[in-house]
Amino acid sequence: MSTPWRATVLGSQITELLRRPGRSVATGLSLLIAAFAVFGAVMAQQILSATVIERFRGTPDAVSLVVTSDAENGIDDAGLRAIQKLPSVAEAVARVQDGAPLGGSAVERYVRLSADPGRGPLSTVRLVKGSYPDGPGRFAVNEEAARDYGLAPGAPLTLLYPDPRDPARTRPVTAEVSGIVHETTTGGGQPTAYTTGPRLVRLLNLPGYARVDVRTDSGGASPDVAEQIRQAVPGAEVRPADEVRDQEAREAVAEARDVLDLVSVFLPVAIGAAVLVATSTFRIVFARRVRQLALLRAIGATSRRLAAALVAEGAAVGLLAGTAGVLAAWGCGRLVPAVAERFGHDLSASASFPWEPAALTVVGTGLLAVLAVLAPSLTASRVSPLHALRIASSGDSRPAIRTGRVVTGLLCAAGAVALAWRQYTGLPEPGASDYDRFAALTVVALSGGLAFLALIALGPYLVRPVLSAVALPLRRLGAVGRLAVAGVGGAPARAAAVSVVVALGVCLIGTTLTCLASLDAYDRYRRAVSAAADFSLTGREGEPLSRTLVTALESRPELTDVTAFRTAESSEGRSTVSVADLAPDAVGPGGALTARTGSLDRLGPSRVVVDAGYAHDLGVRAGDRVTLTIGGHAVDFTVAATLPGAGPYGAQVLMTAGDLTRMGVDAAPTDVIANAAEGGAQGRVRAERALTEVVDSPEGGGRIIAKGLGGPEDGAEDLRTVATTVIMLLGLTVVVAVVGVATTASLTVVERKREFGLLRALGLGAAAVHRTVTLECALHGMLGGVLGLALGLPYAWLVVRVAEVSAPFSVPLGQLAAVLAGLVVLTAGAGMVPARRASRTSPVTAVAHAE
C-alpha cells in the first residue's frame, strides 16, 4: 500500500508551505527583489539598445554602398570621377575630415573641417540659416561653432595652415561664413566648418578622400555595382551601407552601455544581501517550526531526509520568487517607455521577450534560495527530537554562539587587517606613474570582503556593546524605549543577522560618498591648478609684461578677476624650484585650492606654501623650515601649508609679493590671468574679443601669448553621473536590507505573541506596543548604520589613497548623516505593519494560543 504524499517528509513540508503562505512570502521577498534587479538590468539594456538604435543617425539612409581604399592616399579625384560615371550610380559623395586653428583672436581656437554636399539625400547636415557654400573660400559652420566663437553668416573666418615652405610657421587663409547648419548625425558637438569634398581637398592640399558614399539607381547594395566600382578603382573596398550602419549602431550601443556596465559590478552586492536576508528569515521560520521538525524526527524521519525536504521547500520558494521578480521587471520594462513619454522623454521598448535571460534568472534565484536555506536546514534537521521538544516548549529557539564561529571571525578580521596594512605601507609617492592601482584596489576589496565576513561572524558579539552606546538616549523614553532595547539586545544573533545586511548597504554607500567627495575635491583642485582662470597671458620668450597692459585689461568690463603675478627660479643645489607670488584665493573658484597639511590662510610674510612633490622631496610638512635662494639671496621660510598635488602654473612654492621682492625679483609681472565677466558662451566670446583688442593694442605690442583655460566641466559632470548611478545601484542593497527588517519584524511578531500578550495583560497599551516594535526596527537601522560607517570610513580613506595618493580625504558629514537618518526612518517605516499586528493582538488570545 502506497503512502499518501502528505504523509512523507517532503509532503509534510509542502503542506506546511501551502497552509501558511505568509511565511513563504516573507522568506522569498528578498529573493524576489534580487531577481527583479537582475532581470531589470536586462530590460534596461534592451530599452537602452532599442532607444539608441532608434535615435542613432550615422551613414545616411539613402547611401547604398560605402567605398574606402587601403591605399595611403585614399581615393583620389580620378577615382571619384570614375565612380560617378558608372551608369548605375545615381550619386557619389566624397568625405574627408581635418582640422585647423582659427586666427583673428588672441586666444587659441580650433575648428574641425568636414566635407559634405550640404543638400540632397546624402547630406549629413541641414541648413538653418544663410546658405551652403557655393564657391571657394566659403564655409558653413555648425551651431556649436556659431555659439562658441560668435560666428554668423557673413562673418570672416581665418584658418591657419602650415606653410609648405616652413612647416614651423602658419599661413592664414581667409574665408567667409556662408551659413549655419544643424548636424543630423549622432555624436557631433564639436565646432565644425563644412564645405564640399573637392573644395576641402584642394584647400588642404590633400592627396585624396577617406571615403565615398554611393547611392545607386535602384537604391540597394547591388553586387554588380560593387564589382563595377572595384574594377573602376583598383584597391577599393566596397561595403553595403546597411552593414556599415549596423556596425555604427553597435558601436554607439556599446558606448552607451558603459554606465550600465556598472550594474554587473554592483548587482552581486544586492544578490549577496538578498542571500543574507533570506538565510536569516529561513532560520527564523525553521526555528518556529521546531516542534513539527521534532515530531517528524520522533516518528522516524532521518536528518538527511528532513534537510532535503527543507532544501526542496527553499528551492520552491526561490523559483516562485524568481518567476514573480522576472514578471514584475518585465512589466516595469513595458511601462517605462510609456511613462517616460508622458514626461517628455522618448524611450523605445524591445519588441521581443528575452526568454533565455528570464530562464537563467529564475533558475539562478532558485539556486540562491538553495544556498540561503542550506545552513538553516542542516542546523534544524540535526536537532535531536528531545532537545527540539524542550526548546519548543520553553519558547527559546536561539542557537548558542559556537567557538568555531568566533575563531573564524577573528581569523577573517586578522586577514583583513594584514591586507589593509600591506596596502597602506605600499602606497605610492606623490606623482608616481608606475603604480598598479587596479591590483592595489583588488587587495583593498579582498581586505574589505574579509572584514565583512568577520562582521557576519562576530556580529552577535558586537550587537550589545554597540546597542548600549547608541540606545542610551532611548532608555530615557520610559518603558517603550527600555522594552525596545531589551527586545533587540535579547536576541543578538537575530539582530546581528538583520543589522549586518543594513551595515553592508551603509558601508558601501558611505564609502562611495566619501570617495566621491574626496575625488571631487581633488578634481576641483586639479582643474583649479590647470585652469586657474578663463584666460592666461604670458610674454613671449619669458619677457615681462607691462603694468599698462594689466591696467588696460582691468578697464575692460568684459573681463573680471584680472590678476598679475610673478614667477622666478630658486636654486636648490643642482636643481631649481619654481616660485610665484600668486595668492591661493586667486586660483579657480573659492575653496578649490586646498591644503593637505596646514592652512592656506597662514600664507604671509616669511611663510610659504609648497606643492606635494617638493614637500615629499624635502620631507617637510606644515610648520617645518625651508631655505630658498634667488639670485644669491638665501632666505629661511616656514611652511604654512603643503598642497595635495602640483602647484598652479607649475609653481612649486607660493609666497607673498613682499617676500619675492625682498629676494631681489623685478617688480614687473610675468603672467596675468583673467575671467570672463559674464557666464555662458556669449560672455566668453565678448571676453575673447576684449582681450584680443588689448593684446593687439600698443599696450600689448603683439608679444603676448594668450590661452583659453576655462571650459565646460566635462570631468565633473561625468563624476556626478557615475556617482548618481553608483548610489542608485547600491540603493538596491538598502532596499533588500529594509525588506529584511520588515520580514524579520513580521516573523518576530508571530514568534513573540506570548510576550506581547503578557505585556498587554500587565497594562501596556496597544499604542505602546506599536511604538515598541517600530522602535526595535529603527534600532536595527541604527545598529547597521553605525557598524557600516565604522567599517566603511577606514576603507574609504584607503581607497582614496590608492586611487590618488595626493587627494585630500573629505568626509561628507551632511550626506552621511542624511543616509543614516533616512535609513533609520526607512527601517522604522518597515516595522509599521508588523507593529500594527502586534498592537491588535488580544491579551487573552495571545496568552492562550501563542506557540
N, C-alpha and C positions, 0 to 999 in steps of 0.2 A: 504494500500500500504506500503510495507516494505521500510525502509530507507536504501539507499546504505551504505555499511560498511565504505566507505571512509568519509561519512558524520557524522559518530559517533565520539565521543571524542577519543575513543581508535583508531579508524580507521585513524583519522587525525594525531595522533602521529606516527602510523606505517608508514603512507605515508611520513611524515617528516623524519622518520628514513631511509626509502628507498631512499628518494630524496637526502639526504646529508649523505651518509655512512661515510664520513670522520670524522664527529663529533662522531659517534658511535665508530669508531676505536680509537679515542683519549680517550674516556671515558673508553673503555674496555681494553686498553693496559696494564694498571697496574694490572687489574684482570687477564689478560692472563698470566702475569709473575707470579702472585701468584699461579695460577693453575699449571703452568709449574713447579714451585718449589715444590709444594706438590706432584704431580704425579712423578716428577723427583726423589724425595726421595723414592717413592715406587719402581721405576725402579732400583734405586741404591741398594736398599735392595735385590731385585730379582737378580741383577747381582752379588752382593756380596755372596748371598746364593749359587747361581749356581757355582760360582768360588770356594768357599770354599769346597763345596761338591765334585766338580770335582778334586780338588787338595788334599783333605784330605786323609791321609793314617793312619789307626789305626790298628784294627784287620786285619790280612792278609786275602786276598780274598779266599784263599784255606781253611780257617777254616770253618768247618760245624757247630760245637757245641762248646759252651763255658761252662765249668764246674767250679762252685765255691762251697763253703761249708760254712754253718753257724757255724760250729764248731770253737772253739777258736784256734785250731792248724791248721786249714785249711785242705788240702788234704795231707795225708802222703804218704810215698813211697809205702806202700801196696795198697792204693787206686789208685795211678798212675799205678802200675803194673796191677791191676785188669782192669783198663780201657784199657790199651794197649793190654791185652789178649783177649778182646772181638773180635769175628770173623768179625764183620762188621766195625771195627776201623782200618783204614789204618795207622794212625799215631796219637800219643798223645804227646804233648809237655808241660812240666811244666814251669810255670813262677812265679818268685818271685823277689822282689826288696828290696834292703837295701842300706846302705852306710857306709863309714868308712873314718877316717882321713888317710892321707898319711904321711909316715915317709921319712927320707932321706933329709929333708930340715929344716932349722931353722925357716922358715916361715910356718904358719899353712896352710894346703891344705886339700881338701876334694874331694872324688870321689864317685859317685853313682855306686852301683853294681846291675847288672840286668842279669837275666837268659834268654838265647836264644839259639836255636840249632845252629845258625850260618850258616846253609845251608839248602836247601830244601824249599818247598813251604810255610812252616810255619815260616820261619825266618823273623825277622824284621830288619836285618842288612845285609849289603853287603860288603864283604871283598874287600879292595882296596890296601892293602899292607901286606906282610908277610903271616901268616897262622892263622886259627882259632884254639883256644885251643883244643888239643887232649889228654890232660892229666892233672893231678892235678898240682897246683902251676903255672898255666899259664892263662893269661887274654889277651883278645883283647880289645883295648881301642878305643873310638870313636875319630873323628877328632878334637873335641873340647879339649879333654884331651891331645891329642898329641900336639896341638898348645899351650895350656895354660901352660902345665907342661913340655914341651920339651921332650916328650916320643917318642920312636921309637922301631920297632921290635928288641928284644934282650935286651932292657933296663931293669934294675931291678925295681921292684915295691914293696915297703914296705907298707903293710897295718897294721894299728894299731887297735887292737880289745881289748875290755875289758877283763881283766884277770879274769877267772872264780873263782879263789881263792880270788881275791881282786878287786872288780868292780871299785875302785877308781884308779887303775893302768891299764895300757895298755900293751899288749904283741905284739911285732912285728911279722908279718907273711910275709916272703919274697916270692915274686912271680916274674914272668918274663912276659914282654910284648911280646906276640907272633905275633900280627898283629894290623893293623889299619882298622877300619870298618867305613862305612857310614851308618847312621841311615835312614831307608826308611820310618819311621813313622813321622807323623806331631807332632810338639811340643817338639822336643828334645832340644839340645843346651847345656845341662849340661855335664861337664866332667863325663864320664861313662866308667866302665870296664865291659866286658861281658865274661860269660862262660856258660856252660850248667847248667840246673836246679839242677840235683843231686849233681854235684860238689859244686855248690854255697851253697846248703843247708847243706852239710857236713862241708864246710869251716866255715860257720857262725853258725853252730850248731843250726839250726832252726828246729822246730818240723814238719813243713810241707810246702806245696805250697799254694800260694794265689789263683792260677787259673791254669786250664789245658785247652789248646786248642786242639780240636779233629778234625781230618779230616777223614771222612767216605769213604768207598769204592765207594759209589755212588756219593759222592761229595755234597750231600744235607743234610738238617737237618731232618733225618728220625726220626719220633716219636718212632719207635720201638727201634732204637739205644739209644735214650734218655732214654727210660724206662729201657733198659738193664743197662745203666750207673747208674741210680738211685738205681737199685737193687744191683749192684756190690759195690757201695759206698753209704752206708746209710747216709742220711742227705745232699746229694749232690743236688745242684740246677743246672739244665741244661737248657740253653737258646739257641735258634737258633742264629747263628753268624750274620745273616742278621739283626736281631733285635738289637744286640749289636752294629753293625756298624752304624745302623741308629741313635741310641742313641748317639754314639760318634760324628757323624756328626752334629747332632742337638746341642750338647754342644759346638762344635767348631764354628758353625754358631752364637750361642748366644754370645760367647766370642768375635767374630769378629765384631758383631753388636754394641759393646759398643760405638764406636766412632760415628756410625750413629744414636745412640740414642740421640746425641746432636741435631739432626735435629728436633726432637719433641719439644725441648726446644726453639729453635730459629726460627722455621717456623712461629709460631704465630706472632713474631715480624714483619716478612716480610708481613704476611697477614694483620696485623693491618696497616702497612704503605700503602699497596695497597688500603685498605678501605679509608684511609685519602685522598690519591691522587684521587681515584675515586669520593669521595664526593666533593672534590674541583672542579674537571672537570665537574661533573654533575651540580654543582651550576653555573659555568660559562656558560655552554651550555643552561641551562634554563633561565639564565639572558639574553642571546642573543635572546631567543625566547619569550621574554616577550610580544611583540606586538601580536604574534599569540595567546598566552595564554589569553591576554586581550580580543581579539576578540571572542574567544571561551566563555569567561565569559559573554561578552556582548550579545551573541546570546542565552544564557540560560544554558550553562554548569555550573554545580554546582562545588563547591570546592572539594567535595568528589569524584565526577567522574573524575575531572581533576587530582587530586592527584593519584587516582587509575590507570589512564591511564599512568601517568608518571612513577609510580612504575612498571607497566607491561612492559613499554619500558626498564627500567633499568634491569628488570629480563631477558628480551630477550637478551639484550647486555651481561649480565653475563653468560647466558647459552651458547651463541655463543663463548664468550671469554674462558669459561671453556673447551668447546669442542676443540677449537683450541689449548689451552695450553696442554691438555691431549695428543692430537695427536702429537704436537711438542715434548713433553717429551718422548713419546713412540718411535718416530723416532730417537731421540738422543740416547735413550737407545739401539736401534738396531745398531746404528752406532758406539757406544763407543767401543765394543769389537773388531770390525774390525780396527778402528783407533789405539787402544791400541796395537793390534798385529803388526801394521806397525812400532811401536816404541819399539818393543821387550817385550811387557807386555802381558801376557796370561790371558784374561778375558773370562768368559763364559756368554752367553746370555740365558735368560729364554726362554723356548720353548712355554709357554702359555701367553696369554694376560690377565692381571688382570682386568677382567670386573667389579667386584664389587668395587674395589678402584677407577676405572675410573668413574663409575657412581656416586659414592659418591663425587668425586672431582668436576664433572660437576654440580651436584645439589648444592654442597656447594658453588661453585663460584656464582651460581645464587642467593643463599641466601645472600652472601656477597654483591652482586650488589643491592639487595633489601635493605639491611642495609645501603649501601652507598647512595642510591637515596632517602631514606625515608625523611630525613631532608630537602634537597633541594626541593623535590616535594611538601612537605607541605608548605614551605615558598613561592614557586612560585604560588601555587594554591590559597593561601589566599590573594594575592594582589588584591585590588579592580580594576575593569576594568578602571575607570577614572584615578586612580593613575598609573596603568600599562601603559596606553597610554601616560601619561605625561612623565614617565620615558623613554619609548621607543623613544619619540620624542626628548627628551633632550639628550639622549645617556648616562644618568647617571643611572646605574643599581646597584650601590653599596649599600647594605643594611646598615642601621645605626647600630652602635655598641650598644647593649642593656645593660641596667643596670644589668639585671639578669645574663648575661654572665660575667660581671665584678665581681659580688658578688660570682658567682660560682668559678671563677678563684682564687679569694682571699681566699675563704674557702679551696680550694684544696691546695693552697700554705701553708696556716696555718697548715693544717693537715700534709703535707709533712715535714715541719719544726719540728712539735711536735714529729712525729715518729722518725725523724733523731736524735733529741736531746735526746729522751728517750733511743735510742740505744747507743748514744755516752756516756751518763752518766752510762750506764750499761756495758761498755767494761770490759773484764776480766783483772786480774792481769797477769803479765808475768809468763808463766809456768802453768797457771791454766788448769786443765784437766777435770773439771766438767762443762764446758761451752757448752751450746747447740748452736753450730754455725749454724745449719740448721734453727732453729727458729729465730736466730738473722738475718741471711741473708734474711729470709722471710719478716721480718719487714723492712729491708732496701729496698727490692724490692717493698713492698707496698708504702713506702715513695717515691721511685723513680717514681712509677706509678702515684701517686698524683701530684708530681712535673711536670710530663709531661702533665697531664691533665690541670694543671694550665698554662703551656706554651701554650697549644692549645687555652685556653680561653682568655688569656691575650696577645697572640701573636700580634694582631693588634696594641696594645698599645706599644709594645716593638720594633716594626719594625723601626719606625722613629728615636728613640734615638740611637739604635744600628747602624742604617744606617748612621746617622750623624757622628758617630765615625769612622766606617770602610771605609766610602766613601770619607773621607777628601782628600786623595791623588787624587781621581778620578775627583774631581771638578777642578783640575789644568790641566786636559787633554783638556780643552776647551769645546765647545758646546756638543760634543759627551758625555763626562763624565757627564756634568750637566743634559743633557736630560735623560741619563740612570738612574741617581739618582732620578730625578723627576718622571720618569716612574714607578720605584719601589715604591718610597715613596708616589706617588699619589694614589695607591690602596693598603693600608696597610693590609686590610683583605685578599686580594688575595695573597700578598707577604707573609703574615704570614702562610696561608694555604699551600703554597708550601715549604717555608723555614722550617716549623715545621717538615715535613717529612724528609728533609735533616738533620735537627737537631737530629732527632731520630737515624738515622744511625750513624752520627758522635758521638753522645753521647755514644752509645753502643760500637762502635769501639774504641773510645778514652778511655772509662772506661776499656774495655777489655785489650787494650795495656798497660795502666798504671798499672792495677792489675797484669798482667802477668810480666811486668818489675819488679815490686816490689817483687812479689813472687819468680821470678827467682833470683833476688839479694839475697833474704833470703835463697833460696835453695842452691845457691853457698856458702853462708855464713855457712849454716849448714854442707854442705859437707866439707868445709874447716876446720870446727871445729872437725867433727867426723873423717875425713880422711885428717889430715893436711899434710900428705906426703904419699908416696907409702909404706914405711915401718917404723915401730916403734920398738925400743929396750928398754927394761927396765930390771933392775936387779931383780932376784928372791927374794921374801920376802923383797922388798924395799932396797936391797943392792945397794950402789952407783956403778957407772961404772968408769972404769979407763980411763985416758987420752990416754993411749996406744991403747985402743980399738977404741977410736974416731979417733986417728991418722991412725990406720990400715984401718978403713972404708974410711977415706978421701983419702987414697992412691990407692984405687981400682978404675980403670977407668970405671967400670960398674955402679958405684954409683955416684951421684951428690947431691948437696944441703945438705950435711951432717951437721946437726945442733945439738949441745949438749946444754941441758939446765937443770936447777934445779927446783925442786918443794919443797915446805915447807908448814907447817901449822901455821897459825896465830890464836892465841887465842883471841876470842872476847866474853868475859863473859863466858857463858856456852856453846857457840858454837865455832866451828873452821872454818876458811876460808882457802881455798887452794890458795897458792901464787906461781907464777912461773916467771922466768926471760926470758921467750920465747918472742922474738921480733915479733910484729904483721906481719911484712913483710915476716917472715919465715913460715907463716901458709898458706898452699894452694897456688893457683895461685895468681898472683899480683892483688890486689884490691878485693879479695874475702872476706877478713875480713874488715868489715865496722863498722863505729861508728853510734850510734843512736843520741847521743849528743856529742858535742866537736869534736876533731880530733885526730886520732891515731898518727899523726905526732908530736903531742905535748908531747908524752911519753918521759920522760927524767929524770934527777936527781930530786928526791923529787916529782915526778909526777907518777901517776898510772892510769891504765885502769881497770875498774870494769865491771863485766858482769851484765846482766839485772836483774837477781834475787837478787843479792847482792845490786845493786843500788836501787831496789824497797824496800828491807828490811830496808835500811838506809834512804831512801828518799832523795838520792843525785843525782845531775846532774853534768855535766862538770863545773868545777870552784869551786865546794864545797870542804870541807876538811874532811878527814877521818883519823882515827888513827889505825895503825896495830901494833900488838905485837907478836914478835917471840923470844922465849927463854928469856922472861923478858925484851926485848928491845922494848919499845914503841916509835914509830916514827910517826909524823904527815906528811901526804901527801896531795897534791892537785889532785883532779880528773881531769885528762887530757881528758878523754872520757869515755862514757859508751857504752857497746856493746848492740846490739839488742836482743841477746839471751845468751846462755851459752858460757863460755869461752873455748878455746881449751884445750883438755886433762883434762877437769873438773876444770881448774884453774879459780877461781873467781876473782883473781886480777893478773894483769900483771905489772911488774916493771922492772927496769933496773938491770943488773947484779951487778953493783956497790952498789945499794941500798940494794939488797939481801945480799951481803957480809957484808955491814955495819951493818945489823941486826943480824950478827953472824952465818949465814948459811955456812956450809962447802963448799969449792970450788969444790969438786968432783961432776960431773954431775950425775943426777939420770935418765935421759932419753936422747935418741938420735933418731932423725928422719932422713930419707934419701929418695931420689927419685932414680928411675932408670934413668941412663944416656941416654938411647935410648927409644923411644916410641914403642908401639906395644907389642904383646905377647912375641916375641923373646927377646926384650930388657929387659922385666920384668923377663923372665926365667934366662937370664945371670946375672941380678942383684941379684936374689934369690940365685943363686949358689955362687956368690962372697960373699954375706952376710953370707951364711952358712959356707963357708970356714973360714971367720973371726971369727964367733961365736965359731966354733969348734976348733979354734987355741988356743994356750996358752993365747993370749990376751983376748979371750972371756971366757975361763975357763969353758964353758958349763953351766954357771949360768945366761944365758940371755934368756929372753922371747921375741921372735920376732913375730910381727904381720904384715900381709899384709893389708894395709888400703885402698890404692887406688884401683880403678877398673873402669869398664865401667859406664858411667854416664846415667844409665837407666832412673832415675827420670827426669833428664834434658831433655833427648830425648823425654820422654812421655809428658813433659810440652810443648816442642816445637811442637809436633804432635797435642796436644789439641789446642794450640794457633793457629796453621795454620788452623785447622778445624773450630774453632770458627770464625776466621776472615773471612774465605771463606763463612760461612753461613750468617754472618752479612752483607757480601757484597751484599746479595740479597736485603737488605733494601736500600742500596745505589743505586742499580740498579733501584729499584722501584722509589726512590727519583729522580734520573736523568730522568727517563721516565716521572715523574710528571712535572718536569721543562720543558721538551720538549713539552708535550701536552698542558700545560698551555701557553707556549710561542706561540704555533701554534694557539690556540684559541684566544689569545690576539691579534695576528697579524690580524686575521679576524675582531675582535671587534674594533680595532683601525685604520681601513683603512682611516677614515676621518682625524685622527690625522696625520698619515704618509703622506697622500696626501697633507695636508696643509704644512707640513714641506718640502716636495719636491717642492711645489709651491713657498715657501719662499726662495728656493735656496739651501736646504740641499741636498747633492749628494747622489746617491744610496749607495756608499761605506760607507758614514757616517751613513745612516740609518741602514745598515748591522752591523756596529760596535756598534751602539746604542743598538740594540736588543740583540746582542751577549753579550754585557757588562751587560745588565739587567739580563740575565740568569746567568752570572758569579756572579753577586751580590746576587742572590738567594742562590747560593752555599756558598758564603762568609757569608751571614747572618745565614744560617743554621749551618755552621761550628762554628761560634763564639757562637751562642746560645747553640749548642750541647756541646762544650767544657766547657762553663761556667756552664752548668748543670752537665756534666759528671765528671769533676775532683773532686768536693767535694764528690760525691758519690763513686768515685774510692778510695779516701782516707778512707772513712768509711768502704767500703768493705774490703780493705786491713787490717784495724784494726780489723774487725770482724773475718776475715779468720785466721789471725795470728797477734796478738797484738804486737809481737816483730819484725815483718817485717819492714824494712825501707821503707818509701814512696819514690818511684823512679818514676819521670816523664820523659818518653822518648820524650824529646822535638823534637828531629830529626824526629822520627816516626810520632808524632802528626802534625808537620809542613808539612811532606810529605803527610799525609792524607788530611789536609786542602788544600794544593796546588793542589793535584790530584783531589779533589772534585770540586774546582773552575774550573779547566781545563775541567773536565767532563761536568759540567753544562754549561760552555761556549760552549763546543762542541755540547751539546744537542740543543742549540739555533741556530746552524748554518743554518739548513734547514729553520726554520721559518724566520730567518733574511734574507735569500736569497729571500724568498717570499715577505717580506716587502720591500726589496730594489728594486724589479722588478715591484712594483705597479706604474702604471701611475698616475701622479698627477691629471690629468683631470678626469680619470675614478674613482679614489679613492674619489674625492670630489663629483662627480655626483652620484655615486652608493653606497656609504657607507650606511649601515643600521643604 
